[in-house]
Amino acid sequence: MNFAYSEEQELFRKTVRQWVDDKMPKDYANELEQREHEYPHELWDLFTEAGFHGVGVDEKYGGQGGDIVTQMILMREIARSLAGLAWVWGISSFSGAKSVGMFGSEEQKHRFLPQLANGEIKFAIAYTEPDGGTDLLGAMKTKAVKDGDGWRISGQKIWCTAAHVSDYLMLIARTDDNPERPSLGTTVFLVPTKDQEGIETRQIPKIGMRAVGSCEVFLDNVWCPDENVLGDVGRGFHQSLATLNNERIMLSALCCGIIDGAMETAVEYIQQREAFGKTLGQFQSIQHFVADMKIMQMEAELITFNAAWRQQQGLDCGIESNAAKVVASENAGKVADLAMQMHGGMGYAYETNPQRYWRDARLYRIGPIANEMARNSIAEMMGLPRSF
Ligand SMILES: Cc1cc2nc3c(=O)[nH]c(=O)nc-3n(C[C@H](O)[C@H](O)[C@H](O)COP(=O)(O)OP(=O)(O)OC[C@H]3O[C@@H](n4cnc5c(N)ncnc54)[C@H](O)[C@@H]3O)c2cc1C
């Protein structure tokens, strides 16, 4: 087992780190977060200029290529500064492109992937509904009804991040009320949003990753042509399960980035700030905070890389990716909290960065899947009866 980066990956990591520090340093990310509800198009454009929307997209379809580890490196390095705003890149270039790459027809791959890779179109993910995100199937009321050479979709989604600026909603809807099995009867659509009648979005004020905006989406008889059905009609839920391990590994990489950013911010601060004639970094209890941060960083990194390594080897990684998601998200919250503590009163001020890491890290114990559900999955994969 070898988790070391290849020479090429290490070069990529260093290049991205330098680029992030030049183009989107922590204080810039903090400033974007203060502009509440204003989508940071300039951040999107920076990713476009650098060609980073194409990382992980097959070269055959206009991308840069690159495996999950390369995408993880990018996610971690950008999250080190951007924290949750890393989803400005992630939603379209990771979540959207991954699904099109896995389930799209050849025609769809040629149509969507080059545009995603070039930053020409944005996706938003519309899976969660107001009645529940954990019990996705049980809560799903949004319906798509066949109409000529397409579908008419009505219902409501919630928490669709960046839906207000997206060109397509990657949306799951019920297409059969009486399926053979409960897990059948749902379908994924790439719903065009531009110049569409019947779609309304409303941003939900929230405590973190505010600039990126997460929305309620109301759909009234919205049109989606047949050529935008992603994958098989009736198998939408199965498709969503197939991308879960990937999503959890990427989320863990994002949390590793939050740990990196929060820890280095705090370590810099304690070497300058003085109390009792010494720098804070000379006090033993503060040094213990730093040691705890380092231990949590190593834990999160190892468990995340183990899951990614197993996935790359084609080994089962269900338990590992869920475990990585739990450990990395919980450690990110604890490290950000310690970073605030080490900043004292200024840790509570919007003008310093630890609070931003702390607010954003809090989300990742809840979504994209709650840690309780990740733990349920681990227990079930260990052979215990399904508890829900
Ligand atoms: C800022 C933000 C951005 C988001 N972005 C998107 C997006 O872009 N697209 C999208 O589709 N969704 C998005 N989501 C939704 C997110 O995926 C859901 O919030 C998440 O899946 C949890 O669903 P829920 O909020 O309905 O909570 P619920 O499902 O109501 O769960 C509430 C609590 O009950 C617990 N619980 C539920 N069932 C069980 C069980 N069987 N055993 C133990 N505990 C259980 C959960 O763990 C949780 O603690 C986002 C959410 C937020 C807050």
The ligand as a Gaussian input file, in Angstrom:
#p B3LYP/6-31G(d) Opt

LIG

0 1
 C      -25.894000      24.091000       2.635000
 C      -26.471000      22.853000       2.040000
 C      -26.214000      22.557000       0.715000
 C      -26.808000      21.441000       0.118000
 N      -26.631000      21.228000      -1.225000
 C      -27.400000      20.280000      -1.833000
 C      -27.419000      20.170000      -3.262000
 O      -26.720000      20.893000      -3.974000
 N      -28.263000      19.277000      -3.830000
 C      -29.060000      18.461000      -3.075000
 O      -29.796000      17.666000      -3.655000
 N      -29.039000      18.510000      -1.727000
 C      -28.242000      19.404000      -1.096000
 N      -28.252000      19.506000       0.275000
 C      -29.129000      18.626000       1.051000
 C      -28.395000      17.631000       1.936000
 O      -27.911000      16.591000       1.133000
 C      -29.403000      17.165000       3.009000
 O      -29.577000      18.261000       3.895000
 C      -28.941000      15.940000       3.736000
 O      -29.010000      14.814000       2.894000
 C      -29.829000      15.658000       4.970000
 O      -31.198000      15.637000       4.620000
 P      -32.253000      16.518000       5.426000
 O      -31.729000      17.886000       5.552000
 O      -33.578000      16.365000       4.804000
 O      -32.281000      15.896000       6.879000
 P      -33.211000      14.683000       7.372000
 O      -33.187000      13.607000       6.353000
 O      -34.517000      15.221000       7.781000
 O      -32.415000      14.204000       8.661000
 C      -32.461000      14.935000       9.888000
 C      -31.628000      14.225000      10.930000
 O      -32.161000      12.915000      11.144000
 C      -31.129000      11.938000      11.006000
 N      -31.655000      10.715000      10.425000
 C      -32.480000      10.571000       9.356000
 N      -32.681000       9.260000       9.098000
 C      -31.949000       8.580000       9.990000
 C      -31.706000       7.198000      10.256000
 N      -32.254000       6.241000       9.496000
 N      -30.897000       6.844000      11.268000
 C      -30.311000       7.789000      12.037000
 N      -30.488000       9.110000      11.852000
 C      -31.282000       9.498000      10.849000
 C      -30.107000      12.574000      10.082000
 O      -28.853000      12.023000      10.282000
 C      -30.165000      14.028000      10.515000
 O      -29.331000      14.208000      11.626000
 C      -27.617000      20.578000       0.901000
 C      -27.838000      20.874000       2.260000
 C      -27.293000      21.998000       2.821000
 C      -27.615000      22.311000       4.266000

